[in-house]
Amino acid sequence: MKNEIEMVIEARGKDIGVPVRRILPWAKRRMVGPFIFLDHMGPAVLHPPLDHLDVRPHPHIGLSTLTYLFEGQILHRDSLGFVQMIKPGEVNWMTAGKGIAHSEREPEEERTHDRTIEGLQFWVALPKDQEDVEPSFRHYPKEDIPEIVNEFHHACVVAGNYGGRNSKLHAYSPMTFVVVTGKKKGRFSHAHPGHDHALYIVKGSLTVEGKTFHATEMIVFKRDSAMDVEHSADAVFALIGGEAFPEPRLIWWNLVSTSQEKIDEAKRKWADGSFPNVPGDHERIPLPVDI
């Protein structure tokens, strides 16, 4: 079957210092494959000296984080000691496993002028038998991300495989993440039987069987449905998907696990200061009390 839509998720506004639109998790759809969290950050125009992105150190367990920017720059620091700038078209892939802390801030030189920041930030849950892997971090420069270019669009294969191109990103379970930018009005197709998959619209529009969807909407397709959609000339959209897990995931703040006990232990460690700290960044977000 083709173009069997399960639901459409409309992004909800949040604020993390810059405006974001939250897509996952949603009350009626907690995950798409292993993807358990998706924020569309911006687009936001920031003006010196008051506007800036500063996400102070905070903990994660049981997941990998993926950051992909369209505009702006973010400086990543983590408790393993990695310090890495990310720029548009690049990917930061951090695996928390049994526990990692990190911060995300705009570099000082960016704060001196007007600028725009926009990107997608994901959490990808780890399989149950790998939730306690050693934490790790990997940066993928733009030249390491396979590209497919045709008359109608340009596609970056960030994770998994698409169109015969395979990503270098080390995923812990089968998953797909492709960023597509329209060049002129055309079609985009994808099929992977047995996998969840969805299209999130960053800009422009997608038309499915005569119905048009717009920016900040995510079209979730039924598991065994192929997709064949028409995109506008100005469209920018993301294909996400992968193999669904048999077990549900618990989420509390930035902590993800199949085990409430592991979440409670991470909460205790962050509260008492025994969770790994971020070298060179001595601020921290306190453990919430009102979630």
N, C-alpha and C positions, 0 to 999 in steps of 0.2 A: 504494500500500500504506500501511497505517496501523499505528503502534505496533510497528515492527520495531526491536527493541533490538539494538544491536551489542555493547555491553558495559556493565557497571556498575563505576565506579571508586570505591573506598573511600578517603577521605581518610587521610593519614598524619600523625602528630603531629610538629611541629617546635617550636623556640623561638627567637624573635627579641627576647627581653626580655619578651614576652607569648606565651602559647601560640598557635600557629597550626596549622591543618590544611591540608596541601598536597594539592591535587587534580591539577593539571597543573604540569609534565610528568609523565607516567607511563610506565613502561617499555613498555607495550603500546599507548599512545596519547599521542603527543607533543603533538598540537595538536587543537583543534576549530575549524575554519575558521582565522582568523588568531590565535585565542587560544592562546598558547603557555605561559602561566603563570597559575595561580590559587591564591591562598592565602585561606583563611577564617580571619581573625584573631579570636581570642576565641571566645565571650564570656568575658572575663576581668574579675574584680573586683580593682581596684587600690587599695592602701591606702598613705597617706603614712606616713613620708617615703621609704620604700625602693622601692616599686613605681612604675614609670613606663615609658613607651614612649620610647625614644631610639634611633632609627636614624640613625647618623652619616652624613656625606656619603659617597656612593659613586657610581660612574659607570654610565652606560648608553649603548649605541649600538644602532641598528637596530630600535627598537621604540617604542611608546607605552605609558605606564603609565596605568591607570585605577583610582582609589580611590573606593569607595562605602561610607559608614559607616551602620550601624544605630544605634550608640550611641557616645558619646565625642566627642572633638575631637582633631585632629592639625594641627600647624603645619608647612606645607610651605615649604622654602627651596630655591632652585636657583641654578645658576651663571649664569642670565640675570638674576638679581636679583629674581625674583618671591618675595614672601612672602605666603602665603595660608593662612588658617585654613579647614579643612573641617569641617563639622558634618553630622549625620545627614540623609540625603536629598539632599545636594549631591554634586557630582562634580568631582574634579580630574583633568584630562586633560593629561598631559605627553608631548610627543613628543621623543625623544632625537635621532633622525636621526643626524647624524655625530658627536654627542657632547654629553652634558649630565651634570652631577652634581647630586644633591639630597640633602636630609636630611628626615626625618620625625620630629617630636618632639611630645610633649604640651606644650601651653602651660603656663607656670609657674603660672598661676592654677588650672589643673585639678589640679595636684599637691598641693593643700592639703586635699583631702577625698577620701573614698571615692567611687569612680566605676566604671562598667562601660564597657569598650571592646569593640566588635565591628564588623567590616566585611569587605568583599571587596576584594582587590587583584589586579589583572590586569596581565599584559603582553600587548600585541597587536603581533605582528610586522608590520613594514612591508613592502610589496611590494618586490621586488628593485630596481626602478628608482627607488625613493624611499627607500632605506635611508640615503642621505647627505643628506636634506633638512636645512634649517636647523632647529635645535632650537626648540621653542615650548612655551608653557604656556597653558592656558585653564581657568578656573574656571566651572562652571555652577551657579548658585544653584538652589534647589529649585523656584522659580517658573518656571524655564526648562525644566524637564523635563516633557514631556507626560504626562498622567495619563488612565487609563481606569478608570472606576468602574462596577461593576454590582452586582447583588444578592449575588454570591458572592465577589468579590475586587476588589482594587485593584491596578492595574498601572502602574508607572512606566516609560516608554519612554526609557531612557537613551541607547541607540545604535540606529541603523537605524530601522525602522518596524514597527509592530504595531497591528492593529486600526484602521487608517486614520489613525494618528497618526505623525508624523515627528519624530525627534529633531533638535535643533540641533547635536549633537556633530559636529565635523568629523573624520570617519573617512577613512583613506587607502585603504581597500578595503571592499567590501560586508561589513557585519557587523551583528549584532543583539545587544543586551543589554537585557533587560527584567526588572525586579524585581517579583514578584507577592506580595501579602500577602492571605491568606484572610480572609474575613469570616464565612462559614459554608461548610459542605461543598458543593463544586461541581465544575465541570469547567473545564479549560483546554485550548485547542486552538491548534495552530500548524502551518503548512506552508510550506515554501519550497523547491521542487524544485531540486536541484543544489547546495544549501548543506548544510554540516555543521550539526548542532544538538544541544544537550544541555540537560538540566535538572539544576541543582545544588540540593539540598535544604538550606536553612539551618535550618529548624525544621519540626516537624510531619511529615507524610507525604504521599506520592503513590502512587496505585494505578494500575497499568497492566495491563489485561487480567486483573484478579483478583489480581495480585501486588503486594504493598505494599513500598515503599521508604521509608527513613527518613533523618533528618537526617545530614548529612556524607557522603551518597552522591550520586554524579553518574550520571545515566542518559544514556548516549550512544546516539542513534538512528542507524540506517542513513541514508545520505545522501539517498535519495529517499523516505524514510518521513515521512509526516505524523504528528503526535502529537495524541492526544486522551486526556487523563489526568484522573483524579479527585483532587482535593486535599482534605485535611482542613481543618476550620474554622480551625485554628491554624497552617496552613502558611505558610511564607515560603520562596520558591524563586526561582531565577534562570534565565532562558532565555538561553543564549549560543549563538552560531553565526555563520556567514558563509561566504564563498567561500574554499575551500582553495587554497593556493598550489601551483604545479607543482614548486617546488624545496624541498628540505628545508632546515631552519634548524639552524645550529650554536648551541649555548648553552655559554658558559663563564662561571660566576659570574653577574654581572648584564649580560653582554654577549651580544647576539644578532646574527647575521649569516648571510648565505649564503657569506661569505668568511672563511676561517681567517686570511688575511693582515690583514683589518681588525680581527679580534679581537686578534691578536697586537700590532698597532699600538696599539690602545686600552690593552692591558695595559702596554705599554712606557711610554705617556704617563702612566698613572696611577701607575706605579712611580717615574718620574723627576720627577713633579710638574708636567709640562707640560699635563696634562689640565685643562680649565676647573675652577676652584674655586668654592665657594659663599660669596659675600660674607656676612659676619656669623656664619659657622659655621666655626670654624677646626680642628675635629676632622676626622678622616677614618678610614674603614675601610681598613686596609692591604691591599695586593694579597694574596690568599690564596696559600699555597704548598702546600696539601695537598688541592686539589680533584682 
